[in-house]
């Protein structure tokens, strides 16, 4: 065990060094130490229990789950599963069968790692079904099947080692069946096979009489091997979420299924819709008209795969697009195309379709929904025939989709005093300027918030060709990463005084002291707009993983609102005494007369206290000694205050 852990630490170190070398002078991409998307949804949801109440699945014609209709939800659906450990996403798997997978990895249901003081091989995530109820006359032969992928676009489990040692790792995927008559779980599948990280592999298991009865359940489990937190010499800032297994297309049927994905009898949409603008995922609402006329897509790609719907013969189907202005509820445009599709074919359609969305001067925010769906007369699952995208236009330019899959920065010899520059093009009305008011940065948290001690400055520069110019328009004060904004929110740095901008400019992050772990979105590729300043020279990264640093440019007074109706006013307040022992008092800059939702988080983002109160004091007697984040939100959601305090 110790040998395997030492090998994992060594391999991780070598990969980091090789990554640094290949990306030129220390430019690296690191995996996430926490799953921020899970942590964000966990602490924003209210009234949802950790485990859903038991609700048996009525087995009639069969059971099917391919995780394609979750529409941004990250937890397994409660009517199919009893726990919330698996991460539902469309980011980490490679070449998905249909849109969405369940990922088992090294992070728990709160998005935090399974590390312990003596971590070795750790039993990690589970995905457990609700119990089944079978009708009378259930077929004598039932078959359970699923597809799995090791690693994909994420971290490869250490199963079958490729270092020539002849040894095996212990990062495994396990499937258990529950035998109601024996009241116990029985292992039915086990694998270490990580040799096909870009392929989904099918498994099929017959249900014997032991399991073919009311109360039957199935569950997936994984084991991860992570270095212990107290390992001497380990940099806590370099811990990453590891050992990913992706699960897709789970079925329980009354007969054996065919051997591979091309005999599923299904036609499915396999990729998310791209943004309707070609450069940005969003632009300031008041810039939308010019941006739309300049960079709107003349078509929105739709990728469809046939998996033997018509036994390999041609299939006739309709594909549809529909757009809606969610601000007014008005349907904007619909289009329908028909196509005879060759069996087993995968194709990306590039039809002539634009959204019909337009700027309205009487609003401060625009919200667009784009939906694409298939229609066919074939008998096949309908869940994966629809894909939906929502776009919000408010006050800022963004290249990213709002969720980080990794962190980006400069490490090693050139870590300190290096710079990261991201190019922006402003679509201000002709012959006019607009005011750049703030920069929004998303920082990836590290274990124990190690990266919060780093320091940085923001510069705004003109462009010199494609590179940042020597001329600096603005230099900020010195800051450190601020995690008080929440788990998956951006830190807003005000530009004071604001700058008049009319064309292309660079946002430059000057990394002064320590590694800045800036969020990196691997689902949008804008690495060609990124430059780094190392050893007195602006250079363009090479061999950099496709993606986008999560840096945004704001032309408004507030950051993106959580509610569409109006922006959220944010600020800080005073906590005293600080440090405190058992009780803290809250002093707000404005006199608050309404009840406040008070929430206290650890520095890793774990919710510790939550209380709705009209009292301006809070008992912290039950907290351990340490540093905490505290937020206070008005019940109408229009004001939110944040600050830090120390518990003695």
NUDO-734110 format. One line per 3 residues: number of its first residue (from 0); their letters; for each residue x, y, z of C-alpha. Coordinates in steps of 0.05 Angstrom, whole numbers, plus 5000, padded with zeros to 4 digits. Each point is the difference from the previous one (the first is absolute). Example, Ala and Ser with C-alpha at 12.3 -4.5 7.8 and 13.67 -1.06 7.14 Angstrom:
# residues 2
0) as) 5246:4910:5156 ~ 5027:5069:4987
//
This chain:
# residues 648
0) xxx) 5000:5000:5000 ~ 5055:5049:5019 ~ 5037:4983:4936
3) xxx) 4937:5015:4958 ~ 4989:5067:5035 ~ 5073:5019:4991
6) xxx) 4994:4982:4926 ~ 4937:5042:4993 ~ 5034:5060:5032
9) xxx) 5061:4990:4955 ~ 4957:4993:4937 ~ 4960:5063:5018
12) xxx) 5065:5039:5011 ~ 5029:4976:4934 ~ 4936:5018:4963
15) xxx) 5001:5070:5030 ~ 5073:5009:4979 ~ 4987:4973:4931
18) xxx) 4939:5045:4993 ~ 5042:5060:5021 ~ 5053:4983:4949
21) xxx) 4952:4987:4943 ~ 4961:5064:5013 ~ 5062:5044:5001
24) xxx) 5028:5027:5065 ~ 4950:4976:5051 ~ 4931:5011:4969
27) xxx) 4959:4944:5029 ~ 4929:4974:5005 ~ 4982:4967:5067
30) xxx) 4939:4958:5016 ~ 4949:5025:5051 ~ 5013:4985:5074
33) xxx) 4925:5007:5010 ~ 4940:4990:4956 ~ 4974:5071:5001
36) xxx) 4937:4986:4960 ~ 4976:4950:5052 ~ 5020:5044:5059
39) xxx) 4962:5059:4969 ~ 4936:4962:4988 ~ 5004:4966:5068
42) xxx) 5002:5065:5039 ~ 4949:5037:4956 ~ 4947:4945:5003
45) xxx) 4955:5002:5061 ~ 4954:4948:5028 ~ 5030:4943:4961
48) xxx) 5023:4942:5044 ~ 5066:4966:4991 ~ 4963:4936:4981
51) xxx) 4932:4998:4967 ~ 4943:4962:5033 ~ 4992:4929:4975
54) xxx) 4953:4998:4939 ~ 5001:4932:4965 ~ 5011:4999:4925
57) xxx) 4942:4965:4967 ~ 5030:4952:4949 ~ 4953:4995:4941
60) xxx) 5033:5002:4932 ~ 5069:5010:5028 ~ 5046:5051:5032
63) xxx) 5041:5052:4963 ~ 5047:5056:5023 ~ 5050:5036:4956
66) xxx) 5005:5066:5039 ~ 4982:5041:4939 ~ 4940:5040:5026
69) xxx) 5030:5032:5063 ~ 5006:5070:4970 ~ 5057:5023:5044
72) xxx) 4983:4962:5063 ~ 5062:4966:5030 ~ 4966:4949:5046
75) xxx) 4968:4934:4980 ~ 4924:5003:4994 ~ 4964:4980:5064
78) xxx) 4949:4955:4967 ~ 5056:4955:4973 ~ 5055:5005:5053
81) xxx) 5005:5005:5076 ~ 5066:5037:5007 ~ 5034:5062:4973
84) xxx) 5074:4981:4994 ~ 5006:4992:4924 ~ 5010:5064:4959
87) xxx) 4954:5008:4940 ~ 5035:5039:4945 ~ 5016:5007:4926
90) xxx) 5071:5025:5011 ~ 5045:4942:5019 ~ 4982:4941:4955
93) xxx) 5029:4992:4930 ~ 4954:4983:4941 ~ 4937:4994:5041
96) xxx) 4947:4950:4977 ~ 4947:5053:5016 ~ 5004:5066:5035
99) xxx) 5018:4989:5074 ~ 5036:4949:5044 ~ 5006:4983:5074
102) xxx) 5071:5009:5023 ~ 5029:4963:5060 ~ 5064:5034:5024
105) xxx) 5038:5021:5063 ~ 4950:5053:5024 ~ 4940:4988:5045
108) xxx) 4928:5024:4995 ~ 5021:5070:5025 ~ 5054:5006:4947
111) xxx) 5057:4991:5049 ~ 5055:4946:4997 ~ 5001:4934:5037
114) xxx) 5071:5015:5026 ~ 5016:4978:5071 ~ 5061:5003:5044
117) xxx) 5023:4931:4977 ~ 4967:4994:4932 ~ 5015:4938:4961
120) xxx) 4949:4968:4955 ~ 4934:5032:5021 ~ 4929:4976:4987
123) xxx) 4972:5062:4967 ~ 4936:5014:4961 ~ 4938:4957:4993
126) xxx) 4940:5003:4953 ~ 4944:4958:5031 ~ 4933:4987:4967
129) xxx) 4933:5004:5034 ~ 4971:4930:5014 ~ 4961:4967:4943
132) xxx) 4930:4971:5003 ~ 4985:4947:4947 ~ 4930:4984:4976
135) xxx) 4971:4931:4997 ~ 5024:4961:4941 ~ 5067:5036:4995
138) xxx) 5042:4967:4946 ~ 5045:4943:5023 ~ 5060:5033:4966
141) xxx) 5019:5070:5020 ~ 5066:5034:4981 ~ 5036:5059:5032
144) xxx) 5047:5038:4954 ~ 5041:5065:5000 ~ 5059:5033:4968
147) xxx) 5062:5027:5036 ~ 5060:5042:4981 ~ 5064:5007:5040
150) xxx) 5028:5071:5002 ~ 4972:5031:4937 ~ 5019:5074:5001
153) xxx) 5013:4996:5075 ~ 5051:4963:5042 ~ 5015:4927:4982
156) xxx) 4992:4951:5058 ~ 5063:4962:5020 ~ 4972:4932:4983
159) xxx) 5045:4964:4951 ~ 5066:5036:5008 ~ 5039:5017:4937
162) xxx) 5068:5013:5033 ~ 5028:4931:4983 ~ 5001:4977:5073
165) xxx) 4952:4943:4989 ~ 4959:5023:5060 ~ 4929:5024:5002
168) xxx) 4969:5060:5033 ~ 4937:4996:5041 ~ 4955:5053:4969
171) xxx) 4942:4955:4983 ~ 4927:5003:4978 ~ 4952:4952:5034
174) xxx) 4927:4981:4988 ~ 4959:4967:5055 ~ 4930:4970:4999
177) xxx) 4956:4998:5062 ~ 4969:4932:5015 ~ 4935:5015:5039
180) xxx) 4991:4928:5024 ~ 5070:4999:5030 ~ 5001:5073:5022
183) xxx) 5070:5011:4973 ~ 5039:5031:4942 ~ 5036:4954:4953
186) xxx) 5056:5023:4954 ~ 4984:4985:4927 ~ 5052:5041:4962
189) xxx) 5070:5025:5014 ~ 5051:5033:4953 ~ 5067:5034:5001
192) xxx) 4998:5008:4924 ~ 5023:5071:4983 ~ 5032:4982:4933
195) xxx) 4945:5033:4957 ~ 4992:5071:5029 ~ 4965:5026:4937
198) xxx) 4950:4942:4992 ~ 4937:4977:5036 ~ 5000:4926:5017
201) xxx) 4937:4959:5007 ~ 4984:4954:5058 ~ 4939:4954:5003
204) xxx) 4980:4958:5061 ~ 4941:4952:5003 ~ 4953:5004:5060
207) xxx) 4994:4932:5032 ~ 4943:4979:5046 ~ 5039:5027:5060
210) xxx) 4989:5071:4975 ~ 4937:4996:4958 ~ 4952:5019:5056
213) xxx) 4971:5062:5034 ~ 5053:5041:5036 ~ 5055:4987:4949
216) xxx) 5050:5058:4993 ~ 5065:5012:4964 ~ 5058:5045:5018
219) xxx) 5065:5025:4969 ~ 5061:5012:5044 ~ 5070:5024:4988
222) xxx) 5066:4998:5038 ~ 5051:5057:4995 ~ 5072:5003:5022
225) xxx) 5022:5068:5026 ~ 5061:5023:5039 ~ 4986:5016:5074
228) xxx) 4991:5073:5020 ~ 5057:4994:5050 ~ 5050:4974:4949
231) xxx) 5064:5037:5013 ~ 5020:5046:4943 ~ 4932:4999:4965
234) xxx) 4978:5068:4974 ~ 4926:5005:5021 ~ 4989:5046:4941
237) xxx) 5014:4943:4952 ~ 4947:4951:5023 ~ 4953:4982:4943
240) xxx) 4936:4961:4992 ~ 5022:4933:4972 ~ 4981:4931:4975
243) xxx) 4937:5012:4959 ~ 4951:4946:4975 ~ 4942:5022:4955
246) xxx) 4935:4960:4999 ~ 4949:5005:4944 ~ 4940:4966:4969
249) xxx) 4976:4956:5058 ~ 4945:4951:4981 ~ 4960:4943:5031
252) xxx) 4964:4962:4945 ~ 4964:4935:4988 ~ 5051:4974:4951
255) xxx) 5074:5003:4984 ~ 5023:5062:4963 ~ 5048:5003:4942
258) xxx) 5074:5002:5009 ~ 5017:5073:4987 ~ 4975:5071:4995
261) xxx) 4980:4992:4927 ~ 4943:4953:5019 ~ 4964:5041:5053
264) xxx) 4940:5014:4957 ~ 5004:5075:5014 ~ 5014:5066:4966
267) xxx) 5029:5054:5045 ~ 5029:5070:5004 ~ 5071:4990:5024
270) xxx) 5029:5070:5010 ~ 4977:5065:5034 ~ 4978:5059:4959
273) xxx) 5054:5052:4987 ~ 4989:5074:5019 ~ 4961:5040:4949
276) xxx) 5058:5050:4997 ~ 5065:4974:4971 ~ 5049:5035:5046
279) xxx) 4965:5007:5067 ~ 4952:4962:5044 ~ 4971:5067:5021
282) xxx) 5010:5075:4987 ~ 4972:5062:5034 ~ 4927:5007:4982
285) xxx) 5009:5071:4975 ~ 5055:4973:4952 ~ 4958:4943:4975
288) xxx) 4973:5030:4935 ~ 5069:5016:4972 ~ 5029:4934:5024
291) xxx) 4942:4962:4969 ~ 5008:5034:4933 ~ 5075:4986:5001
294) xxx) 5011:4931:5031 ~ 4932:4964:5003 ~ 5003:4929:4974
297) xxx) 4964:4990:4934 ~ 4984:4930:5024 ~ 5002:4963:5066
300) xxx) 5033:4931:4993 ~ 4958:4940:5021 ~ 5036:4933:5008
303) xxx) 4957:4937:4993 ~ 5020:4926:5003 ~ 4958:4940:4979
306) xxx) 5012:4937:5040 ~ 4963:4950:4957 ~ 4930:5029:5008
309) xxx) 4975:4965:4937 ~ 5044:4938:5007 ~ 5054:5035:4960
312) xxx) 4954:5023:4945 ~ 4986:5072:4983 ~ 4957:5040:5048
315) xxx) 4955:5059:4983 ~ 4996:5055:5053 ~ 4987:5074:5010
318) xxx) 5048:5047:5036 ~ 4972:5064:5030 ~ 5026:5066:5029
321) xxx) 4960:5046:5044 ~ 5021:5065:5034 ~ 4964:5038:5055
324) xxx) 5011:5068:5032 ~ 4994:4980:5073 ~ 4993:5074:5020
327) xxx) 4934:5005:4964 ~ 4981:4927:4991 ~ 4993:5012:4925
330) xxx) 5019:4945:4952 ~ 5049:5031:4951 ~ 5013:4951:4945
333) xxx) 4988:4926:4982 ~ 5030:4960:4943 ~ 4992:4928:4979
336) xxx) 5041:4957:4954 ~ 4989:4929:4978 ~ 5053:4949:4985
339) xxx) 5007:4927:4981 ~ 5058:4977:5042 ~ 5048:4944:4982
342) xxx) 5001:4946:5053 ~ 5056:5005:5052 ~ 5020:5069:4973
345) xxx) 5025:5058:5043 ~ 4992:5069:4970 ~ 5004:5073:5020
348) xxx) 4946:5040:4965 ~ 5016:5072:4982 ~ 4932:5026:4980
351) xxx) 4987:5073:4984 ~ 4969:5023:5066 ~ 5007:5063:5043
354) xxx) 4965:5014:5065 ~ 4957:5060:4983 ~ 5019:5030:5068
357) xxx) 5006:5076:5003 ~ 5020:5055:5048 ~ 4944:5036:5037
360) xxx) 5018:5067:5030 ~ 4947:4995:5055 ~ 5037:4944:5036
363) xxx) 5068:4993:5033 ~ 5009:4926:4987 ~ 4983:4953:4943
366) xxx) 4986:4926:5009 ~ 4996:4953:4940 ~ 4982:4926:4998
369) xxx) 5020:4956:4941 ~ 4970:4931:4994 ~ 5016:4947:4948
372) xxx) 4962:4934:4997 ~ 4989:4939:4956 ~ 4934:4968:4978
375) xxx) 4996:4930:4972 ~ 4948:4944:4997 ~ 5050:4948:5022
378) xxx) 4991:4967:5067 ~ 5061:5025:5038 ~ 5016:5039:5065
381) xxx) 4976:5072:4995 ~ 5040:5029:5059 ~ 5062:5013:4958
384) xxx) 4963:5032:4941 ~ 5001:5071:5028 ~ 5055:5049:5018
387) xxx) 4989:5069:5031 ~ 5046:5060:5008 ~ 4985:5064:5040
390) xxx) 5039:5064:4988 ~ 5000:5060:5047 ~ 5025:5069:4976
393) xxx) 5012:5050:5056 ~ 5062:5042:5012 ~ 5063:4962:4981
396) xxx) 5039:4964:4946 ~ 5014:4926:5014 ~ 5034:4945:4960
399) xxx) 4987:4945:5052 ~ 4936:4962:5016 ~ 5002:5016:5074
402) xxx) 5027:4933:5025 ~ 5074:4984:5011 ~ 5027:4931:4983
405) xxx) 5072:5018:5018 ~ 5045:5056:5024 ~ 5051:5041:4960
408) xxx) 5062:5038:5021 ~ 5075:5007:4997 ~ 5040:4952:5045
411) xxx) 5072:4983:5014 ~ 5060:5045:4988 ~ 4959:5055:4966
414) xxx) 4941:4998:5048 ~ 5011:5068:5032 ~ 4996:5065:4959
417) xxx) 4971:4964:4939 ~ 4939:5027:4963 ~ 4938:4970:4966
420) xxx) 4966:5041:4946 ~ 4932:4986:4969 ~ 4976:5040:4939
423) xxx) 4930:5030:4996 ~ 4965:5036:4943 ~ 4946:5050:5021
426) xxx) 4939:5008:4956 ~ 4984:5072:5018 ~ 4954:5039:4954
429) xxx) 5035:5032:4941 ~ 5045:5060:5016 ~ 4984:4995:5075
432) xxx) 5034:4974:5062 ~ 4974:4963:5061 ~ 5024:4996:5071
435) xxx) 5039:4939:5025 ~ 4981:4997:5074 ~ 5027:4934:5027
438) xxx) 5036:4935:4987 ~ 4968:4935:5023 ~ 5047:4943:5020
441) xxx) 4984:4929:5019 ~ 5051:4969:5047 ~ 5004:4925:5010
444) xxx) 5005:4982:5074 ~ 5055:4956:5025 ~ 5004:4955:5061
447) xxx) 5001:5045:5063 ~ 4995:5060:4953 ~ 5075:5000:4988
450) xxx) 4994:5042:4937 ~ 4963:5055:5038 ~ 5069:5025:5024
453) xxx) 5023:5016:4929 ~ 5002:5073:4977 ~ 4982:5031:4933
456) xxx) 4985:5065:4964 ~ 4954:5015:4941 ~ 5024:5040:4941
459) xxx) 4960:5024:4940 ~ 5041:5008:4937 ~ 4989:5019:4928
462) xxx) 5015:4948:4948 ~ 5062:5000:4956 ~ 4979:4958:4941
465) xxx) 4976:4937:5036 ~ 5044:5009:5062 ~ 4993:5046:5060
468) xxx) 5032:5068:4986 ~ 5052:5033:5044 ~ 4951:5056:5015
471) xxx) 4963:4987:5065 ~ 4932:5034:5008 ~ 4989:4978:5072
474) xxx) 5036:4965:5058 ~ 4960:4977:5061 ~ 5019:4993:5073
477) xxx) 5029:4935:5024 ~ 4949:4945:5016 ~ 4997:4928:5024
480) xxx) 4948:4949:4975 ~ 4935:5012:5037 ~ 4957:4939:5014
483) xxx) 4946:5038:5038 ~ 4960:5008:4935 ~ 4975:4929:5005
486) xxx) 5019:4932:4973 ~ 4989:5011:4926 ~ 4997:5076:4994
489) xxx) 5046:5051:4970 ~ 5040:5051:5040 ~ 4985:5070:4975
492) xxx) 5059:5049:4999 ~ 4977:5071:4987 ~ 5037:5043:4949
495) xxx) 5008:5067:5037 ~ 4994:5046:4965 ~ 4962:4964:4943
498) xxx) 5031:4999:4931 ~ 4971:5022:4934 ~ 5007:4942:4950
501) xxx) 4982:5000:4926 ~ 5039:4942:4969 ~ 5045:4941:5016
504) xxx) 5036:4997:5067 ~ 5035:4950:5046 ~ 4985:4982:5071
507) xxx) 5067:4983:5032 ~ 5007:4962:5065 ~ 5068:5014:5032
510) xxx) 5018:4940:5044 ~ 5043:5033:5054 ~ 5011:4947:5053
513) xxx) 4975:4928:4998 ~ 4961:4958:4951 ~ 4933:5030:4977
516) xxx) 4952:4943:4987 ~ 4953:5035:4951 ~ 4940:4959:4976
519) xxx) 5008:4966:4933 ~ 4939:4978:4959 ~ 5018:4943:4953
522) xxx) 4933:5003:4963 ~ 5014:5066:4965 ~ 5065:5009:4962
525) xxx) 5030:5070:5001 ~ 5073:4982:5015 ~ 5019:5037:4936
528) xxx) 4981:5066:5034 ~ 5046:4985:5059 ~ 5072:5025:5009
531) xxx) 5049:4994:5058 ~ 5056:5047:5019 ~ 5060:4959:5024
534) xxx) 5073:5018:5000 ~ 4987:5071:4972 ~ 4961:4975:4940
537) xxx) 4927:4991:4979 ~ 4992:4929:4973 ~ 4942:4960:4973
540) xxx) 4991:4933:5037 ~ 5012:4938:4958 ~ 4971:4930:5013
543) xxx) 4952:5032:5050 ~ 4937:4959:5014 ~ 4943:5032:4962
546) xxx) 4959:5044:5045 ~ 4989:5070:5029 ~ 5026:5036:5062
549) xxx) 4940:5024:5040 ~ 5014:5075:4995 ~ 4943:5047:4982
552) xxx) 4995:5074:4984 ~ 4941:5038:5030 ~ 4969:5064:4972
555) xxx) 4947:5004:5053 ~ 4994:5020:5073 ~ 4983:4931:5027
558) xxx) 5020:4928:4988 ~ 4952:4951:4967 ~ 4935:4997:5039
561) xxx) 4977:4935:5031 ~ 4928:5020:4982 ~ 4982:5026:4932
564) xxx) 4955:5055:5026 ~ 5053:5044:5033 ~ 5074:5001:5018
567) xxx) 5025:4978:5069 ~ 5033:5056:5039 ~ 5061:4972:5035
570) xxx) 5043:5028:5056 ~ 5035:4985:5065 ~ 4981:5008:5073
573) xxx) 5035:4999:5067 ~ 5003:4941:5048 ~ 5021:5013:5072
576) xxx) 5034:4979:5043 ~ 5049:4970:4950 ~ 5031:4952:5020
579) xxx) 4940:4975:5041 ~ 4985:4941:5045 ~ 4926:4985:5005
582) xxx) 4960:5058:4972 ~ 5010:5050:4943 ~ 4961:5064:4986
585) xxx) 4985:5025:4930 ~ 5006:5073:4981 ~ 4973:5019:4930
588) xxx) 5016:5063:4961 ~ 4925:5011:4989 ~ 4945:4991:5051
591) xxx) 4969:4933:4984 ~ 4927:4994:5023 ~ 4984:4933:4966
594) xxx) 5020:4929:5019 ~ 5068:4976:4976 ~ 5024:4931:4979
597) xxx) 5067:4993:5037 ~ 5046:4945:4973 ~ 5069:4981:5025
600) xxx) 5050:4962:4957 ~ 5068:4969:5013 ~ 5057:5026:4957
603) xxx) 4990:4939:4956 ~ 4928:5021:4987 ~ 4964:4948:5044
606) xxx) 4936:5028:5031 ~ 5006:5001:5076 ~ 4940:5042:5024
609) xxx) 4937:5025:4967 ~ 4948:5043:5038 ~ 4943:5046:4979
612) xxx) 4997:5054:5053 ~ 4983:5073:5013 ~ 5052:5002:5056
615) xxx) 5067:5031:4986 ~ 5039:4949:5040 ~ 5019:4926:4989
618) xxx) 5023:4945:5046 ~ 5064:4966:4974 ~ 5009:4956:5061
621) xxx) 4997:4936:4959 ~ 5054:5020:4950 ~ 5072:4976:5004
624) xxx) 5057:5050:5005 ~ 5019:5029:4933 ~ 4984:5052:4946
627) xxx) 4929:5002:4971 ~ 4961:5037:4946 ~ 4933:5029:5019
630) xxx) 4946:5025:4953 ~ 4935:5037:5015 ~ 4945:5003:4946
633) xxx) 4934:5037:5001 ~ 4939:4956:4990 ~ 4982:5035:4935
636) xxx) 5069:4981:4973 ~ 5019:5071:4981 ~ 5056:5011:5050
639) xxx) 5056:4956:5022 ~ 5057:5016:5049 ~ 5063:4959:5012
642) xxx) 5060:5003:5045 ~ 5047:4955:5041 ~ 5009:4986:5074
645) xxx) 5044:4958:5046 ~ 4974:4951:5051 ~ 5048:4993:5059
//
